[in-house]
Amino acid sequence: MKLLCKSVFTIVALSSLFNGCTTDDEHNNLKKEFDDNKKELIILKKEFDEFKKLKSKSDEELSICKNDFNELLNTGSQRIIKARVFLSNKEYELAKKEYQEIIQKFPNSVEAKSSIEELKDIENILNKQKVEEEKRKKEEEQKKILGFKILKENQTRTVEYNTIKFENLNISNKWSFDDYGDSYYYRNSERDSNFITARVKITSTSKNPKLPLVSAYQIVNNKLILIKNLEYKFARWSDYGTYLGNYADYNNDFAHTKTVSFSLGLEVLEKILKDNPIFIVVSNKNSVERSYYQFATPKYSYNISYDDKAKDTLNIEDFEKDYFLIKIFNKDKI
């Protein structure tokens, strides 16, 4: 193409020179060069026309090849493979479309029969998804309308390797613990306060487990605000000697027994306890650690890990996976 353009340019340039003043020799030389370029131009044009014919033929052959290739891809066996790939990727609508086209294009084929059956499975999946989506939307609407009322109390929960069972969850002016037979320890609440108390049994598959974090919350502006975490104490000891740590009490050691009893307590202002709904919740993470203090009585205790404190504020969504509801006091005030 560049050579063709160059030849045309040369012919135009030579033509313009013919109109100027030249000698006979110059005129003859220019005429000869002009004629040569003209011949070359004719040859190039012919070659260019041949090239265009070849290109047109190649394009036609390429189009035929594409059509043949598309036809090969469009066979029933290939289409059903494509549909099953969509199905395995859970792209149900695309798979459904492929199966429907197979049935329409190849009505009496083996692939069409398979497509009818597999299409039924897809319809079942889509119907199930539709029901689940409607259920989810309904639950979301109920959450907006009912808020924390939608939560269900359950006093037995499993947290990782532990199962915690609540017994005697109450509000009282006294919290008792460390019972060793003929005596026990207790705390009396201060004026204008009361204790939230609970007896719990924890069963663990671990020999040295962390325990679930138990917390009390109150409702403020449609959110749960942390009051404080309940404190763990051992419920009882075999005798006074084991309480003092003179010798081991295997009933309070998960290395020797699967289930240990605890007494939980938290002192709260009476005004908060009377005026607000109080939620007792368990975190879905074990974060209360066993500790040993040589000069303490008893020497072993369970304390909250500094890095695993309860959240200061809870929304309804937190109860989908991070927290469990145990009990609501003053439920009628929600």
Backbone hydrogen bonds, N-H to C=O, Kabsch-Sander energy under -0.5 kcal/mol:
donor,donor_aa,acceptor,acceptor_aa,energy
5,C,1,M,-2.2
6,K,2,K,-2.2
7,S,3,L,-2.2
8,V,4,L,-2.2
9,F,5,C,-2.3
10,T,6,K,-2.3
11,I,7,S,-2.4
12,V,8,V,-2.4
13,A,9,F,-2.4
14,L,10,T,-2.7
15,S,11,I,-2.5
16,S,12,V,-1.6
17,L,13,A,-1.3
18,F,14,L,-1.4
19,N,15,S,-0.7
19,N,16,S,-0.5
20,G,17,L,-1.5
22,T,20,G,-0.7
27,H,23,T,-2.5
28,N,24,D,-2.7
29,N,25,D,-2.7
30,L,26,E,-2.7
31,K,27,H,-2.4
32,K,28,N,-2.4
33,E,29,N,-2.6
34,F,30,L,-2.5
35,D,31,K,-2.7
36,D,32,K,-2.6
37,N,33,E,-2.4
38,K,34,F,-2.2
39,K,35,D,-2.3
40,E,36,D,-2.5
41,L,37,N,-2.5
42,I,38,K,-2.2
43,I,39,K,-2.4
44,L,40,E,-2.8
45,K,41,L,-2.7
46,K,42,I,-2.2
47,E,43,I,-2.6
48,F,44,L,-2.9
49,D,45,K,-2.5
50,E,46,K,-2.1
51,F,47,E,-2.5
52,K,48,F,-2.3
53,K,49,D,-1.9
54,L,50,E,-2.5
55,K,51,F,-3.0
56,S,52,K,-2.4
57,K,53,K,-2.2
58,S,54,L,-2.8
59,D,55,K,-2.8
60,E,56,S,-2.0
61,E,57,K,-2.5
62,L,58,S,-2.9
63,S,59,D,-2.3
64,I,60,E,-2.1
65,C,61,E,-2.5
66,K,62,L,-2.6
67,N,63,S,-2.4
68,D,64,I,-2.6
69,F,65,C,-2.9
70,N,66,K,-2.9
71,E,67,N,-2.2
72,L,68,D,-2.1
73,L,69,F,-2.2
74,N,70,N,-1.2
75,T,72,L,-1.0
79,R,75,T,-2.6
80,I,76,G,-2.2
81,I,77,S,-1.3
82,K,78,Q,-2.1
83,A,79,R,-2.4
84,R,80,I,-2.1
85,V,81,I,-1.8
86,F,82,K,-2.0
87,L,83,A,-2.2
88,S,84,R,-2.5
89,N,85,V,-1.6
90,K,87,L,-1.5
91,E,86,F,-2.9
92,Y,90,K,-1.3
95,A,91,E,-2.2
96,K,92,Y,-2.7
97,K,93,E,-2.0
98,E,94,L,-2.0
99,Y,95,A,-2.5
100,Q,96,K,-2.2
101,E,97,K,-2.0
102,I,98,E,-2.2
103,I,99,Y,-2.3
104,Q,100,Q,-1.8
105,K,101,E,-2.9
106,F,102,I,-2.9
109,S,106,F,-1.6
113,K,109,S,-1.6
114,S,110,V,-2.2
115,S,111,E,-2.5
116,I,112,A,-2.0
117,E,113,K,-1.5
118,E,114,S,-2.7
119,L,115,S,-2.4
120,K,116,I,-1.3
121,D,117,E,-1.5
122,I,118,E,-2.0
123,E,119,L,-2.5
124,N,120,K,-2.1
125,I,121,D,-2.2
126,L,122,I,-3.1
127,N,123,E,-2.5
128,K,124,N,-2.3
129,Q,125,I,-2.6
130,K,126,L,-2.3
131,V,127,N,-2.3
132,E,128,K,-2.6
133,E,129,Q,-2.6
134,E,130,K,-2.4
135,K,131,V,-2.4
136,R,132,E,-2.6
137,K,133,E,-2.6
138,K,134,E,-2.3
139,E,135,K,-2.4
140,E,136,R,-2.5
141,E,137,K,-2.4
142,Q,138,K,-2.3
143,K,139,E,-2.4
144,K,140,E,-2.1
145,I,141,E,-2.2
146,L,142,Q,-3.8
147,G,142,Q,-0.6
147,G,143,K,-2.1
149,K,146,L,-1.8
150,I,147,G,-1.5
151,L,148,F,-1.2
154,N,325,L,-1.1
157,R,164,I,-2.4
159,V,157,R,-0.5
159,V,162,N,-2.8
160,E,158,T,-0.5
162,N,159,V,-2.5
163,T,203,T,-2.6
164,I,157,R,-3.0
165,K,201,K,-2.5
166,F,155,Q,-3.1
167,E,199,R,-3.7
170,N,168,N,-0.8
170,N,197,T,-2.4
172,S,195,F,-2.7
175,W,187,R,-2.5
177,F,185,Y,-2.8
178,D,234,F,-2.9
179,D,235,A,-2.2
180,Y,183,S,-2.4
182,D,180,Y,-0.8
185,Y,177,F,-2.4
187,R,175,W,-2.3
189,S,173,N,-2.7
193,S,190,E,-1.5
194,N,268,V,-2.5
195,F,172,S,-4.0
196,I,266,L,-2.9
197,T,170,N,-2.8
197,T,195,F,-0.6
198,A,264,L,-2.0
199,R,167,E,-2.9
200,V,198,A,-0.5
200,V,262,F,-2.4
201,K,165,K,-2.3
202,I,260,V,-2.5
203,T,163,T,-2.6
203,T,201,K,-0.5
204,S,258,K,-2.4
205,T,161,Y,-1.8
211,L,288,V,-2.7
213,L,285,K,-1.0
214,V,212,P,-0.5
215,S,281,V,-2.6
216,A,228,K,-2.6
217,Y,279,F,-2.4
218,Q,225,I,-2.2
219,I,277,P,-0.9
220,V,223,K,-3.2
223,K,220,V,-1.0
224,L,314,L,-2.4
225,I,218,Q,-3.4
225,I,223,K,-0.6
226,L,312,D,-2.7
227,I,216,A,-3.1
228,K,216,A,-1.1
230,L,214,V,-2.7
231,E,265,G,-2.8
233,K,263,S,-1.7
235,A,261,S,-1.7
237,W,179,D,-3.3
243,Y,239,D,-1.7
244,L,240,Y,-2.2
245,G,241,G,-0.9
246,N,241,G,-2.4
247,Y,241,G,-0.6
250,Y,248,A,-0.6
252,N,249,D,-1.8
253,D,250,Y,-1.2
256,H,253,D,-2.2
257,T,253,D,-1.7
260,V,202,I,-2.1
262,F,200,V,-2.9
263,S,233,K,-3.2
264,L,198,A,-3.3
265,G,231,E,-1.5
266,L,196,I,-1.4
268,V,194,N,-3.2
270,E,192,D,-2.9
273,L,269,L,-2.0
274,K,270,E,-2.0
275,D,271,K,-2.4
276,N,272,I,-1.4
278,I,329,F,-2.3
279,F,217,Y,-2.8
279,F,277,P,-0.5
280,I,278,I,-0.5
280,I,327,K,-3.0
281,V,215,S,-2.5
281,V,279,F,-0.6
282,V,324,F,-2.4
283,S,213,L,-2.4
284,N,322,D,-3.1
285,K,283,S,-0.7
287,S,211,L,-2.0
287,S,285,K,-0.5
288,V,211,L,-2.1
289,E,287,S,-0.6
289,E,303,N,-2.9
291,S,301,S,-3.4
293,Y,299,K,-2.7
296,A,293,Y,-1.5
301,S,291,S,-1.9
303,N,289,E,-2.8
305,S,287,S,-2.7
308,D,305,S,-1.1
314,L,224,L,-2.3
318,D,315,N,-1.2
319,F,316,I,-1.2
320,E,317,E,-1.8
321,K,318,D,-0.7
322,D,318,D,-1.6
323,Y,318,D,-1.5
324,F,282,V,-2.7
326,I,280,I,-2.9
327,K,280,I,-1.4
329,F,278,I,-3.0
333,K,330,N,-1.9
334,I,331,K,-1.6
